[in-house]
Every structure is written in structure tokens, then in C-alpha cells.
Amino acid sequence: MTSSSHTVVWFRRDLRIRDHAALIAAARRGPVVCVYYLDEARWSPTSAIARQLAGPRVGAFRTRFLIESLAALRTSLRELGADLLIRSGAPSQGLPSLLREVGASALHFHADIGVEEDRETAAVRDAARAAGVRVEEFWDRTLVPPEDLPFAVAHTPESFSSFRKKIERDRAYAAPLPAPTQLTTAAGIEPGALPTVTQLAGVDADDHPDALVPMHGGEPEAWRRLQRWCWDEDRLKSYKQTRNGMLGGDYSSRFSAWLAHGCISARSIQAEVDRYERERTKNESTYWMTFELLWRDYFQWITCKHGAALFRSSGLQGIPVPWDHDESRFARWSEGQTGFPIVDACMRELSATGFMSNRGRQIVTSFLTKNLGIDWRWGAEWFERLLIDHDVGSNYGNWNYGAGVGNDSRGFRYFNLATQADKYDRRGAHAQYWCPELRRLAPEYVHAPWSAPERALADAGVAIGRSYPAPMVDLEKSAARNRARWERAVMV
Ligand SMILES: Cc1cc2nc3c(=O)[nH]c(=O)nc-3n(C[C@H](O)[C@H](O)[C@H](O)COP(=O)(O)OP(=O)(O)OC[C@H]3O[C@@H](n4cnc5c(N)ncnc54)[C@H](O)[C@@H]3O)c2cc1C
């Protein structure tokens, strides 16, 4: 169909044209064919745990965000003179015939991390080589590329602090690459249609009326968010003070979903932080954004280093905690019916919007593993389904950490719900937002409605055990029981 000089660019979690090394290198070689494989198998539960939870592995919000990101990428590529082909099925099955169809001489793509992703990469690499096509792999998942790390990936420090200190010693974050200005492509190839959210996820994703920040996919959306949050509203300068917020859309950057889908690169964000420091303000808040991006890097490298160990119930440390697998108790956690408003509000927010604050994620992780004693992987898989920003390294790495079985975990670190509520939702505004049945309760009782006087409950129309659940555990006793169990497992 075409001359043999085409380079096929296989898009994965890199749905952008700026700072896209694989695309830029391909454009330099000549005409390109850009393709994305929507592998429906990714929506099917794979593990026994996920099958028990019932429902798709990728929920409606993340599916919508992905489809929007693909549509935006297609528009950008068309504006440059190319297109984005959408194909279904596994890339290793489909790519060989596409490579033949376009007479490709090379295949470019970015590497991805994770056990399944590694398997996919290897299958594609082998299939392309068997078809006689040169394969070039690029790296874009981290702020610091592997060749600039001051250690081999296999020697990534186990503690975040020593990882960060080693990285910061050099502190040379490469500048992002510009987008190509023009592309040429093969004519006459059927582009393929984008599926609907319902076709993939089984249900549609409607913005919940209470969602404070409806998040939509695509590279232009990522840059709009960055422009508004950093520059127009000048929020970066106070990020360190606001970042532990729970209610609202702007206490933190919300970059995570765009980063997870590769609509923007970490290097591009860092370059904007550097520019902000030069042109506006340089302070501990601007540094803190880099600090958080390094947490993200850290979990990517830990995932590369440890592979399948990240997914063991005993975690990276191999602590054989005999976790519980109680489905009805898990359902109360996942549905936001635990009887603890700070937990329930976070879990309901997640289901309704596909997002939860970092503070909330730490609180509900602690509750599931330290109070209910339930297998942390159930929680991680629930997050995997619902989070728009799901990222294998960040999700499973943080769950390992929070469950007390990760590297660099701080032992049995239990979050006291009353203290958390007092520090991060003192007047109960977040709890009342997502638990409307508590909205008329006086602020001092919102986080412990079971302790409110009869009169206060009656006036607010709250009936514990009927309009709002009774607490499902005794916090102190359950934490003590799970601590003892964890300590016994550590001794094994
Ligand atoms: C149990 C648990 C599961 C998590 N799962 C994910 C996940 O699947 N995907 C994901 O992107 N983040 C995950 N996080 C990390 C963090 O909660 C989110 O990155 C953050 O809340 C996203 O909001 P933001 O972009 O406004 O963050 P900001 O506070 O604005 O931070 C800026 C960026 O730094 C990175 N970052 C911040 N904190 C962390 C962290 N603890 N670990 C890794 N990167 C971080 C993110 O890329 C984030 O976008 C998880 C945290 C916990 C405790």
C-alpha cells in the first residue's frame, strides 16, 4: 500500500504530542502511522479477587477519560497531517499485520511498567522483530530517565528519602521536547471508530451533580488545568499549605489523571514549575510539587525493580499477614457504609467521581487494613477500578506502604480517625458533603454521630443504624487486634 519508509508509532500511556520522544524520532525519519490498541481484555477482571468484586476492571470514569484522551490525540495528529488509528484487540496480535499493511521499516513506542505491561511489551517486540521491523523503545514514565539515575534500577533505594536525596544531588531534570510541527502519513488506511464508554465499561460515566471538578481527558485539558491552577489562579505558591485538603477542586493540582494517561509528561510539569520559580515565586510549595513528582518516580522504579512481588498479599517485605477476606465487611467499606463519616465520605466521593484526595486515600487504606484487617489487594483493586488516575506503580506501591507490608513502610502505622478528622475536616464539611444524611447535624458531632445526644440527632433527623450506619467496628480494639496479628507476622 505504501512506500517502505513508514514508522509505526504505537501509543500506550503517552497520549500526547508534546514531549513525545517516540513520535518526534519517527517524524524525523519520514512518514508515520500512529496507532492505539483498545484491548477489551483489559476491562475483564483477571485475578480471583477482581472476579469476586464483580464488575469491569476499568470503571466508567477512567474509560471515559481514556476515550476523551484518544479523541483529543486524534484531533492533534490530524491537525499535524497524520491520524490516530484505533484498533481493537491485543497489540501483539494486531501490530504484525499493520506493520505489513503499511510496509513499515520501524516501530516506535514508549516502554511501560508493570508485570502485564512488560509481558505486552515483550510480545510486541518479538512480533515486530519476527516481521523484520526495527524496534525502537523510548522512556517517558519518569522525571528522571533511567540513563540519568545515579544508581542502577535494580539498586533503587528502598527508602524514599534516600532515593530522593540521591536524585536531588544532581537535580538535572531534562527539558521537555517540543511537539512536531508537521507529520506525513500513509493515505487510505481506515482510521477506525472510537467505542463508547458503555461498550467498554458496561455503563456510562455521568458527571455526578456533586462532583466539584469534573475531570476530562486529553492533552489540551491537561495544559488548561496547568495554566489555570499554576498561573491564572496562582495556586502553586501555596500548594504545601493546601495539599492535604479534602473538599474542593483546587487544594491540589489534580495532574494525576493526565499523568497516568500520559496526556502530559512529568518533565513538562517540572519545566513549568521551574519557569514559575523564575517568573513568579520560588518557595517550599514550588519545591513540594517536585517532591511529589519524585514520589511518583520512586514508585515507578520500585515497580520496575520488584516486578510481581508488588502484588503479593505479603507485599514487598514479604510479611505473611493472614488477611481477612470478608466480602460483606469489604462491601461496607467500598460502598461508604462503615459508620465512620470520614471514611464513608471518601469512599462515596470515589464512587461518584473517580477521585479521592491523597489524605482520604491514606485514611481509607488504614481503615481497611488496620481496622478491618482485610487483604490490602482488595482495596487496591477497588481503587484500580474506580480511580481515573489509576497507575500501577502509584496505586500498588502506596497500598503496600499503607498496609504496612511495603518497602519503606513505617511499621503498623495506624491513622486515628478522630485526629485525622480534627486536622483535615474539622467542621465536617467534607463528611457532610458526601454523607447528606448528616448535613443537619451540628459540626461537633459530624465525625462521631453515634456519640451525639439523642436530642441533637432527633433535631438533625439522624437515626443511627437507620438513616446512617452504626460504626462497624470498635476502632481501638480492632486496631489492637490487627496490630498484634501484624506483629506476629513480622516475627515469622
Ligand atoms: C492508597 C493510595 C493509592 C494511590 N493510588 C494512586 C494512583 O493510582 N495513581 C496516582 O497517580 N496516584 C495515586 N496515589 C497518590 C496520590 O494520592 C495521588 O497522586 C494524588 O492524590 C493525586 O492528586 P493530585 O494530582 O491533585 O496530587 P498533587 O498533590 O497535586 O501531587 C502532584 C503529583 O504528584 C504525584 N504524587 C503525589 N503524591 C503521590 C504519592 N503518594 N505517590 C505517587 N505519586 C504522588 C502525582 O502524580 C500527583 O499528580 C495513591 C495514594 C494512596 C495513599
The ligand as a Tripos MOL2 file, in Angstrom:
@<TRIPOS>MOLECULE
LIG
   53    58     1     0     0
SMALL
NO_CHARGES

@<TRIPOS>ATOM
      1 C1         -3.6090    4.0910   48.6690 C.3       1 LIG1
      2 C2         -3.1780    5.1140   47.6480 C.ar      1 LIG1
      3 C3         -3.3490    4.8430   46.2990 C.ar      1 LIG1
      4 C4         -2.9260    5.7730   45.3390 C.ar      1 LIG1
      5 N1         -3.1180    5.4780   44.0060 N.ar      1 LIG1
      6 C5         -2.6660    6.3490   43.0690 C.ar      1 LIG1
      7 C6         -2.8250    6.0550   41.6910 C.ar      1 LIG1
      8 O1         -3.3270    5.0100   41.2820 O.2       1 LIG1
      9 N2         -2.3850    6.9880   40.7920 N.ar      1 LIG1
     10 C7         -1.7960    8.1500   41.1940 C.ar      1 LIG1
     11 O2         -1.4140    8.9570   40.3430 O.2       1 LIG1
     12 N3         -1.6170    8.4240   42.4890 N.ar      1 LIG1
     13 C8         -2.0320    7.5690   43.4390 C.ar      1 LIG1
     14 N4         -1.8640    7.8790   44.7670 N.ar      1 LIG1
     15 C9         -1.0750    9.0540   45.1380 C.3       1 LIG1
     16 C10        -1.8540   10.3650   45.3810 C.3       1 LIG1
     17 O3         -2.9180   10.1260   46.2500 O.3       1 LIG1
     18 C11        -2.3680   10.9690   44.0750 C.3       1 LIG1
     19 O4         -1.3340   11.0570   43.1280 O.3       1 LIG1
     20 C12        -2.9120   12.3700   44.3190 C.3       1 LIG1
     21 O5         -3.9100   12.3650   45.3120 O.3       1 LIG1
     22 C13        -3.4830   12.9140   43.0280 C.3       1 LIG1
     23 O6         -3.9610   14.2050   43.2040 O.3       1 LIG1
     24 P1         -3.1690   15.4550   42.6540 P.3       1 LIG1
     25 O7         -2.7390   15.2120   41.2480 O.co2     1 LIG1
     26 O8         -4.0010   16.6360   42.9070 O.co2     1 LIG1
     27 O9         -1.8780   15.4210   43.5760 O.3       1 LIG1
     28 P2         -0.8560   16.5960   43.9880 P.3       1 LIG1
     29 O10        -0.8470   16.6610   45.4670 O.co2     1 LIG1
     30 O11        -1.1170   17.8320   43.2540 O.co2     1 LIG1
     31 O12         0.5540   15.9750   43.5630 O.3       1 LIG1
     32 C14         1.1460   16.2290   42.2950 C.3       1 LIG1
     33 C15         1.5010   14.9240   41.6380 C.3       1 LIG1
     34 O13         2.4770   14.2320   42.4160 O.3       1 LIG1
     35 C16         2.2630   12.8250   42.3210 C.3       1 LIG1
     36 N5          2.0080   12.2940   43.6550 N.ar      1 LIG1
     37 C17         1.5430   12.9460   44.7400 C.ar      1 LIG1
     38 N6          1.5000   12.1240   45.8060 N.ar      1 LIG1
     39 C18         1.9150   10.9180   45.3760 C.ar      1 LIG1
     40 C19         2.0920    9.6470   46.0010 C.ar      1 LIG1
     41 N7          1.8270    9.4330   47.3020 N.pl3     1 LIG1
     42 N8          2.5120    8.6070   45.2440 N.ar      1 LIG1
     43 C20         2.7910    8.7670   43.9340 C.ar      1 LIG1
     44 N9          2.6620    9.9540   43.3000 N.ar      1 LIG1
     45 C21         2.2290   11.0020   44.0070 C.ar      1 LIG1
     46 C22         1.0580   12.6280   41.4330 C.3       1 LIG1
     47 O14         1.4940   12.3750   40.1140 O.3       1 LIG1
     48 C23         0.3430   13.9630   41.5200 C.3       1 LIG1
     49 O15        -0.4370   14.2490   40.3770 O.3       1 LIG1
     50 C24        -2.2980    6.9650   45.7510 C.ar      1 LIG1
     51 C25        -2.1460    7.2290   47.1090 C.ar      1 LIG1
     52 C26        -2.5700    6.3210   48.0430 C.ar      1 LIG1
     53 C27        -2.3800    6.6260   49.5130 C.3       1 LIG1
@<TRIPOS>BOND
     1     1     2 1
     2     2     3 ar
     3     2    52 ar
     4     3     4 ar
     5     4     5 ar
     6     4    50 ar
     7     5     6 ar
     8     6     7 ar
     9     6    13 1
    10     7     8 2
    11     7     9 ar
    12     9    10 ar
    13    10    11 2
    14    10    12 ar
    15    12    13 ar
    16    13    14 ar
    17    14    15 1
    18    14    50 ar
    19    15    16 1
    20    16    17 1
    21    16    18 1
    22    18    19 1
    23    18    20 1
    24    20    21 1
    25    20    22 1
    26    22    23 1
    27    23    24 1
    28    24    25 2
    29    24    26 1
    30    24    27 1
    31    27    28 1
    32    28    29 2
    33    28    30 1
    34    28    31 1
    35    31    32 1
    36    32    33 1
    37    33    34 1
    38    33    48 1
    39    34    35 1
    40    35    36 1
    41    35    46 1
    42    36    37 ar
    43    36    45 ar
    44    37    38 ar
    45    38    39 ar
    46    39    40 ar
    47    39    45 ar
    48    40    41 1
    49    40    42 ar
    50    42    43 ar
    51    43    44 ar
    52    44    45 ar
    53    46    47 1
    54    46    48 1
    55    48    49 1
    56    50    51 ar
    57    51    52 ar
    58    52    53 1
@<TRIPOS>SUBSTRUCTURE
     1 LIG1         1 GROUP 0 **** ****
